[in-house]
Amino acid sequence: MKSDTYQNLSEYYQSQAWAAKRTARLKLDGFKCAKCGFTRALEVHHINYDRLYHEDVSRDLITLCKKCHGEIESQKNALNPIPKPVEHHSVYLAGKIIPWDWRHRFCNVGTHTPEDIASGYEVKASEELTITGPFFISCDHGCYHGDGQHGIGAKNGGCMGDYYTRDDVLRICKEQIDKAEIVLAYIDAWDCYGTVAEIGYAHAAGKDIFIVFESDCFKEDMWFIDKMQRNTGIASDEWIKEQLTSRFKEEK
């Protein structure tokens, strides 16, 4: 449990590094005790000290209220076992937009109204997955789907009127990426200019990025953005495999 950086555990608990990990774990648990659901007097507990000072937020830590934390510490887990952490992450689904595209199959997310989009809509697809965007206007006529419309703008007006300019589209998508921890991009066309820009924006923002190429020819030609893929440890390898990689392939 020694470290070249911190003199002792108390010093570590006062550091910015620990504060960032504590906040990340609180967010994963929805700012409530993972044992009893209480939302006050929250503390972040070490499930183990295997990676002390270099903890994996999703596997080594858990949120507990002061009472549950005290019980677990005092009874050495005999009568109050630590609950298994539920790993939950938010994802932005980048890629070409067409009516009823792969996003609906991937997370069972339908299209939305202009009011939904304006309110910063998010969809909890499962206990492990929240989708932050992008979302599209549903009118069943295809009014808002077409070149340069991103599923939420209509150049000549749609059946529900004009709602979003291209400046609006840019702002909304950046806000949706900002809210996500992970960006999953699906490349299935050469002219995915917006998707490439989203990947670059997410990379600059320090997001975890995973790219699925429909074919190897896309991956070879787009080697530059392929190099932007990364996993910073926000999500565990097991979660990525189950919730993103495998799930995407199964739905496709």
C-alpha positions in Angstrom: 0.0 0.0 0.0 3.0 2.3 -0.5 3.1 5.0 -3.1 5.8 7.3 -4.4 3.3 10.1 -4.6 1.4 10.0 -1.3 2.9 9.8 2.2 -0.1 8.0 3.6 -3.7 7.1 2.9 -5.0 10.2 4.7 -3.0 12.4 2.3 -4.4 10.5 -0.6 -7.9 11.1 0.5 -7.2 14.8 0.4 -6.0 14.7 -3.2 -7.7 15.8 -6.4 -7.1 12.3 -7.8 -9.2 10.7 -5.0 -11.9 13.5 -5.3 -12.3 12.7 -9.0 -12.6 9.0 -8.4 -15.1 9.6 -5.5 -17.3 11.8 -7.7 -17.1 9.2 -10.5 -18.3 6.4 -8.2 -21.1 8.5 -6.7 -22.3 9.2 -10.2 -22.2 5.6 -11.2 -24.4 4.7 -8.2 -26.8 7.5 -8.9 -25.7 9.4 -5.7 -27.3 6.9 -3.4 -26.2 4.1 -1.1 -25.8 0.9 -3.1 -27.0 -1.1 0.0 -30.0 0.7 1.3 -30.7 3.5 -1.3 -30.2 6.4 1.2 -29.2 9.6 -0.5 -27.5 11.5 2.3 -24.3 11.2 4.3 -22.7 9.3 1.4 -19.2 7.8 1.5 -17.2 5.9 -1.1 -15.9 2.6 0.2 -12.9 0.5 -1.0 -14.1 -3.0 -1.8 -10.5 -4.0 -2.0 -7.1 -2.3 -1.9 -5.6 -4.3 -4.8 -5.0 -1.2 -6.9 -4.7 1.4 -4.1 -4.0 4.9 -5.6 -4.8 3.4 -9.0 -8.3 2.2 -8.4 -10.6 1.0 -11.1 -13.7 3.1 -10.3 -16.2 0.5 -11.6 -14.7 -2.5 -9.7 -12.8 -1.3 -6.6 -15.2 1.3 -5.2 -18.8 1.5 -4.1 -21.1 4.2 -2.6 -22.4 3.6 0.9 -24.2 5.8 3.4 -22.4 6.4 6.6 -24.6 3.9 8.5 -24.1 1.0 6.0 -20.4 1.9 5.7 -20.0 1.7 9.5 -21.8 -1.7 9.7 -19.7 -3.2 7.0 -16.4 -2.0 8.5 -17.3 -3.1 12.0 -18.7 -6.5 11.2 -16.0 -7.3 8.6 -18.6 -8.1 6.0 -19.9 -11.2 7.9 -23.5 -10.0 8.3 -23.5 -7.1 5.9 -21.8 -8.3 2.7 -20.9 -5.5 0.2 -23.3 -5.5 -2.7 -21.9 -6.1 -6.1 -21.5 -2.7 -7.8 -23.8 -2.1 -10.8 -21.7 -0.6 -13.6 -23.7 2.1 -15.3 -22.4 4.4 -18.1 -23.8 7.0 -20.5 -23.1 6.6 -24.2 -23.5 8.9 -27.3 -24.2 6.9 -30.5 -22.4 8.6 -33.3 -22.9 7.7 -37.0 -25.0 8.4 -40.1 -28.6 9.2 -39.3 -31.5 7.6 -41.3 -35.1 6.8 -40.3 -35.2 3.8 -38.0 -31.5 3.2 -38.1 -29.2 0.9 -36.0 -29.7 3.0 -32.8 -33.3 1.8 -32.4 -32.2 -1.9 -32.6 -29.2 -1.3 -30.4 -31.0 0.2 -27.5 -34.7 0.1 -28.3 -34.8 3.9 -28.5 -37.5 5.4 -30.7 -37.5 8.8 -32.3 -38.6 11.8 -30.2 -40.4 15.1 -30.5 -38.8 18.5 -30.8 -39.8 19.2 -27.2 -37.9 16.1 -26.0 -34.7 17.1 -27.8 -34.9 20.7 -26.5 -35.2 19.5 -22.9 -31.9 17.6 -23.0 -33.6 14.2 -23.3 -31.8 11.1 -22.2 -32.9 7.4 -22.4 -32.1 4.8 -19.8 -31.9 1.8 -22.1 -31.1 -0.6 -19.3 -29.8 -0.8 -15.7 -26.3 -0.5 -17.2 -26.8 1.9 -20.1 -28.0 5.5 -20.6 -28.1 7.0 -24.1 -27.5 10.8 -24.2 -28.0 11.2 -28.0 -28.4 11.9 -30.8 -32.2 11.9 -31.0 -34.4 12.5 -34.0 -37.8 14.0 -34.7 -40.5 11.4 -35.3 -43.2 12.3 -37.7 -43.4 9.1 -39.7 -43.2 11.1 -43.0 -39.4 11.4 -43.1 -39.7 15.2 -43.1 -36.7 15.7 -40.9 -34.4 13.1 -42.5 -32.3 14.0 -45.5 -29.0 15.5 -46.6 -27.7 17.9 -44.0 -30.7 17.6 -41.7 -29.3 15.3 -38.9 -32.8 14.0 -38.2 -33.9 17.2 -36.4 -33.9 19.9 -39.1 -36.1 20.4 -42.2 -34.7 22.8 -44.8 -38.1 23.5 -46.3 -40.2 23.0 -43.2 -41.6 19.7 -41.9 -45.1 18.7 -40.8 -44.3 20.0 -37.3 -42.6 23.2 -38.6 -39.0 24.3 -38.6 -37.3 23.7 -35.3 -33.5 23.5 -35.6 -31.0 25.3 -37.7 -27.6 23.8 -38.4 -26.1 26.0 -35.7 -28.7 24.4 -33.3 -27.7 20.9 -34.5 -24.1 21.5 -33.7 -24.8 22.9 -30.3 -27.2 20.1 -29.4 -24.9 17.4 -30.5 -21.9 18.9 -28.6 -24.0 19.1 -25.4 -25.1 15.5 -25.8 -21.5 14.4 -26.2 -20.5 16.4 -23.2 -23.0 14.5 -21.1 -21.8 11.1 -22.2 -18.9 9.2 -20.7 -18.4 7.1 -23.9 -18.9 7.7 -27.6 -19.7 4.7 -29.7 -19.3 5.4 -33.4 -20.6 3.2 -36.3 -18.9 3.8 -39.6 -20.9 2.5 -42.6 -20.4 5.2 -45.2 -17.5 7.2 -46.7 -19.3 10.6 -46.3 -19.8 10.4 -42.6 -18.3 13.9 -42.1 -20.3 14.7 -39.1 -19.4 11.5 -37.4 -15.7 12.1 -37.9 -16.1 15.6 -36.4 -17.9 14.1 -33.4 -15.1 11.6 -32.8 -12.6 14.4 -32.9 -14.6 16.5 -30.5 -15.0 13.6 -28.1 -11.3 12.9 -28.3 -10.5 16.5 -27.4 -12.9 16.3 -24.5 -11.2 13.2 -23.1 -14.1 10.8 -23.7 -13.7 7.0 -24.1 -14.2 6.3 -27.8 -15.1 3.0 -29.5 -15.5 2.7 -33.2 -17.3 -0.1 -35.1 -16.5 -0.3 -38.8 -19.0 -2.0 -41.1 -16.1 -3.4 -43.2 -12.3 -3.6 -43.1 -12.1 -1.2 -46.1 -13.5 1.6 -44.0 -11.1 0.9 -41.1 -8.1 0.8 -43.4 -8.9 4.0 -45.2 -10.0 5.8 -42.0 -6.9 4.7 -40.0 -6.5 8.2 -38.5 -9.8 8.2 -36.6 -9.3 4.5 -35.8 -6.2 5.6 -33.8 -8.5 7.8 -31.7 -10.1 4.8 -30.1 -9.3 4.5 -26.4 -10.4 3.2 -23.0 -9.4 5.3 -20.1 -10.7 2.8 -17.5 -14.0 4.6 -17.0 -15.8 1.4 -18.1 -14.4 -2.1 -17.3 -13.4 -4.4 -20.2 -16.2 -6.7 -19.2 -18.8 -4.0 -19.4 -17.5 -2.8 -22.8 -17.6 -6.4 -24.2 -21.2 -7.0 -22.9 -22.9 -3.7 -23.3 -21.2 -2.3 -26.4 -19.2 -4.6 -28.6 -21.2 -7.8 -28.2 -24.6 -6.1 -27.9 -23.9 -4.0 -31.1 -23.0 -7.1 -33.1 -26.0 -9.1 -31.9 -28.4 -6.3 -32.8 -26.8 -5.8 -36.2 
